[in-house]
Amino acid sequence: MSEVVQVERNGGVATIRMNRPERLNAYNPEMGKALLSAASGASVDPTVRCIVLTGGGKAFSAGGDVEFMATFREEGHGKFLELAILLHALIASLRKAPKPVIAAVNGVAAGAGFSMALACDMAVATASARFTLGYQNIGLSPDGGMTFFLARALGTQRAMEMTLFSKVLSAEQAAAWGLVQQVIPDADFAAQTAALAGRLSAGPTLAYARAKELYNRALSQPLETQLEEERQSIARSATTHDFREGVRAFLEKRPARFEGL
């Protein structure tokens, strides 16, 4: 694994850490390839039951590496297409991963970094974290699924306000707008994020995966189709070891011991 991305394992939790702290984890092709490899690998590894995406140093990710972009000349169109292919493959991998994915936003999340956080199943943030698009500051339109996720989370007009003015949100504002599910004091961030990931990794992985599949399709198909998919999904879930264990644990009044099977 490239040193610009580090992967750490702790039980069923795989932590993917962007590791260009001197550049605020700015996104470039090397990082793009390493992130995609790490996310794809963790997604298909059956021993990984929760993925955490975070940044090394003081930032989650400041977005695209502007100094790298400055090297583009006439070939800029093609270079951006190449960058976007990598980024968009990563976003798709995070969304399709059959296990919970947590964005642990340990600092600024801007541009593509903000998009990565939105693509995860949930986000927790340090109290000092900040969120912004920033694309308009250098004359670009959003990428990384930003227009997809932000419009659904905030509505088109508020999403456009953030885009047009490169509005900066504090962690508390992001939580109030539903973009972050938990704000954690900086000193407690590592421990509380690890506890949350550990709790999810001990959960019913197959049930989580089926719920994620349903939510991924929920806003793009009619109610009747969604109802039928829910019917089929819950019936399949009822055949799993985790369902049988969950029922036994409920009847025996004890915590369930899920195995992701």
TAJO-V112146 format. One record per residue. N is the residue number from 0. RES is the residue in one small letter. NEAR is the number of other ideal C-beta (glycine too) atoms within 12 Angstrom. D_FIRST is the distance of its C-alpha to the first C-alpha in Angstrom with 1 decimal. Layout:
BEGIN
n = (N & N)
res = (RES & RES)
near = (NEAR & NEAR)
d_first = (D_FIRST & D_FIRST)
END
This chain:
BEGIN
n = (0 & 1 & 2 & 3 & 4 & 5 & 6 & 7 & 8 & 9 & 10 & 11 & 12 & 13 & 14 & 15 & 16 & 17 & 18 & 19 & 20 & 21 & 22 & 23 & 24 & 25 & 26 & 27 & 28 & 29 & 30 & 31 & 32 & 33 & 34 & 35 & 36 & 37 & 38 & 39 & 40 & 41 & 42 & 43 & 44 & 45 & 46 & 47 & 48 & 49 & 50 & 51 & 52 & 53 & 54 & 55 & 56 & 57 & 58 & 59 & 60 & 61 & 62 & 63 & 64 & 65 & 66 & 67 & 68 & 69 & 70 & 71 & 72 & 73 & 74 & 75 & 76 & 77 & 78 & 79 & 80 & 81 & 82 & 83 & 84 & 85 & 86 & 87 & 88 & 89 & 90 & 91 & 92 & 93 & 94 & 95 & 96 & 97 & 98 & 99 & 100 & 101 & 102 & 103 & 104 & 105 & 106 & 107 & 108 & 109 & 110 & 111 & 112 & 113 & 114 & 115 & 116 & 117 & 118 & 119 & 120 & 121 & 122 & 123 & 124 & 125 & 126 & 127 & 128 & 129 & 130 & 131 & 132 & 133 & 134 & 135 & 136 & 137 & 138 & 139 & 140 & 141 & 142 & 143 & 144 & 145 & 146 & 147 & 148 & 149 & 150 & 151 & 152 & 153 & 154 & 155 & 156 & 157 & 158 & 159 & 160 & 161 & 162 & 163 & 164 & 165 & 166 & 167 & 168 & 169 & 170 & 171 & 172 & 173 & 174 & 175 & 176 & 177 & 178 & 179 & 180 & 181 & 182 & 183 & 184 & 185 & 186 & 187 & 188 & 189 & 190 & 191 & 192 & 193 & 194 & 195 & 196 & 197 & 198 & 199 & 200 & 201 & 202 & 203 & 204 & 205 & 206 & 207 & 208 & 209 & 210 & 211 & 212 & 213 & 214 & 215 & 216 & 217 & 218 & 219 & 220 & 221 & 222 & 223 & 224 & 225 & 226 & 227 & 228 & 229 & 230 & 231 & 232 & 233 & 234 & 235 & 236 & 237 & 238 & 239 & 240 & 241 & 242 & 243 & 244 & 245 & 246 & 247 & 248 & 249 & 250 & 251 & 252 & 253 & 254 & 255 & 256 & 257 & 258 & 259 & 260)
res = (m & s & e & v & v & q & v & e & r & n & g & g & v & a & t & i & r & m & n & r & p & e & r & l & n & a & y & n & p & e & m & g & k & a & l & l & s & a & a & s & g & a & s & v & d & p & t & v & r & c & i & v & l & t & g & g & g & k & a & f & s & a & g & g & d & v & e & f & m & a & t & f & r & e & e & g & h & g & k & f & l & e & l & a & i & l & l & h & a & l & i & a & s & l & r & k & a & p & k & p & v & i & a & a & v & n & g & v & a & a & g & a & g & f & s & m & a & l & a & c & d & m & a & v & a & t & a & s & a & r & f & t & l & g & y & q & n & i & g & l & s & p & d & g & g & m & t & f & f & l & a & r & a & l & g & t & q & r & a & m & e & m & t & l & f & s & k & v & l & s & a & e & q & a & a & a & w & g & l & v & q & q & v & i & p & d & a & d & f & a & a & q & t & a & a & l & a & g & r & l & s & a & g & p & t & l & a & y & a & r & a & k & e & l & y & n & r & a & l & s & q & p & l & e & t & q & l & e & e & e & r & q & s & i & a & r & s & a & t & t & h & d & f & r & e & g & v & r & a & f & l & e & k & r & p & a & r & f & e & g & l)
near = (24 & 22 & 15 & 31 & 35 & 27 & 30 & 24 & 24 & 21 & 19 & 29 & 35 & 38 & 36 & 48 & 35 & 49 & 30 & 34 & 24 & 15 & 27 & 33 & 43 & 36 & 45 & 34 & 27 & 25 & 42 & 39 & 24 & 29 & 45 & 31 & 24 & 38 & 41 & 26 & 23 & 38 & 31 & 18 & 24 & 18 & 19 & 34 & 39 & 42 & 49 & 50 & 50 & 47 & 43 & 28 & 22 & 26 & 35 & 50 & 52 & 37 & 44 & 41 & 33 & 24 & 17 & 23 & 25 & 14 & 14 & 23 & 10 & 8 & 12 & 17 & 12 & 13 & 23 & 24 & 16 & 20 & 34 & 28 & 20 & 32 & 39 & 28 & 25 & 43 & 38 & 24 & 32 & 41 & 32 & 23 & 37 & 29 & 41 & 41 & 43 & 44 & 44 & 43 & 48 & 40 & 31 & 34 & 50 & 42 & 42 & 45 & 49 & 51 & 42 & 50 & 52 & 42 & 42 & 42 & 33 & 33 & 44 & 42 & 41 & 37 & 25 & 23 & 42 & 36 & 47 & 35 & 42 & 37 & 31 & 21 & 20 & 20 & 11 & 25 & 18 & 34 & 35 & 42 & 30 & 41 & 24 & 24 & 32 & 36 & 21 & 22 & 28 & 28 & 14 & 16 & 12 & 22 & 26 & 21 & 19 & 36 & 28 & 17 & 17 & 25 & 27 & 20 & 36 & 24 & 34 & 21 & 23 & 37 & 24 & 16 & 24 & 20 & 42 & 35 & 26 & 28 & 29 & 30 & 19 & 21 & 11 & 17 & 30 & 23 & 16 & 25 & 36 & 25 & 23 & 29 & 39 & 22 & 23 & 35 & 33 & 25 & 29 & 32 & 32 & 30 & 33 & 34 & 32 & 29 & 24 & 29 & 25 & 26 & 22 & 26 & 22 & 19 & 16 & 14 & 16 & 12 & 13 & 10 & 16 & 20 & 16 & 16 & 24 & 22 & 16 & 17 & 26 & 19 & 14 & 19 & 27 & 19 & 16 & 25 & 21 & 29 & 24 & 20 & 25 & 25 & 18 & 17 & 17 & 13 & 11 & 12 & 8 & 12 & 14 & 23 & 18 & 28 & 23 & 30 & 19)
d_first = (0.0 & 3.8 & 6.3 & 8.4 & 7.0 & 7.1 & 7.9 & 11.0 & 13.5 & 17.2 & 19.4 & 19.1 & 17.3 & 13.7 & 13.2 & 10.8 & 11.4 & 11.7 & 11.6 & 14.0 & 17.0 & 19.1 & 19.2 & 19.6 & 16.2 & 17.7 & 16.2 & 15.6 & 14.2 & 10.9 & 10.5 & 12.1 & 9.9 & 6.7 & 9.3 & 10.9 & 8.2 & 7.7 & 11.5 & 12.5 & 10.8 & 12.5 & 15.6 & 16.3 & 15.6 & 19.2 & 18.4 & 17.0 & 20.1 & 19.3 & 16.4 & 16.6 & 15.3 & 16.0 & 15.7 & 15.5 & 18.8 & 21.9 & 20.7 & 19.1 & 18.8 & 21.6 & 21.0 & 20.7 & 20.4 & 24.1 & 23.9 & 21.6 & 24.1 & 26.9 & 25.9 & 26.9 & 30.4 & 32.1 & 28.8 & 27.9 & 28.7 & 26.3 & 23.5 & 24.0 & 24.1 & 20.6 & 19.2 & 21.0 & 19.9 & 16.2 & 17.5 & 20.0 & 17.7 & 15.7 & 19.1 & 20.3 & 17.4 & 18.2 & 21.8 & 21.7 & 19.5 & 22.1 & 21.6 & 22.2 & 19.8 & 20.7 & 20.2 & 20.5 & 21.9 & 22.0 & 23.7 & 24.4 & 23.3 & 24.5 & 24.5 & 21.2 & 20.2 & 23.5 & 22.9 & 19.6 & 21.7 & 24.5 & 22.5 & 21.6 & 24.3 & 25.3 & 24.7 & 25.6 & 26.0 & 27.0 & 30.6 & 29.7 & 27.3 & 28.6 & 28.1 & 29.2 & 28.7 & 29.5 & 29.4 & 33.1 & 32.9 & 31.4 & 33.3 & 30.7 & 31.0 & 28.4 & 25.5 & 22.7 & 25.5 & 27.2 & 30.7 & 30.2 & 29.1 & 31.2 & 34.4 & 34.2 & 33.6 & 36.2 & 38.4 & 38.6 & 40.8 & 38.9 & 35.6 & 37.5 & 38.7 & 35.2 & 34.3 & 37.4 & 37.5 & 33.9 & 35.1 & 33.1 & 33.0 & 32.8 & 31.0 & 34.5 & 35.5 & 32.3 & 33.2 & 36.8 & 35.8 & 33.7 & 30.3 & 29.2 & 30.3 & 30.3 & 30.6 & 29.7 & 30.9 & 28.2 & 28.9 & 28.5 & 25.5 & 22.8 & 25.2 & 26.7 & 23.5 & 22.2 & 25.7 & 25.6 & 22.3 & 23.7 & 26.9 & 25.3 & 23.1 & 26.5 & 28.1 & 29.2 & 25.9 & 27.8 & 30.4 & 27.8 & 26.3 & 29.8 & 30.8 & 27.8 & 28.8 & 32.3 & 31.6 & 29.4 & 32.6 & 35.2 & 36.1 & 36.2 & 38.7 & 42.2 & 43.1 & 44.6 & 41.4 & 39.3 & 41.9 & 41.7 & 37.9 & 38.2 & 40.9 & 38.8 & 35.7 & 37.7 & 39.4 & 36.2 & 35.0 & 38.2 & 37.3 & 34.3 & 34.2 & 33.2 & 36.3 & 38.6 & 37.0 & 37.4 & 41.1 & 41.8 & 40.3 & 42.4 & 45.6 & 45.0 & 44.2 & 41.0 & 37.3 & 35.5 & 32.8 & 30.6 & 28.2 & 26.7 & 28.9)
END
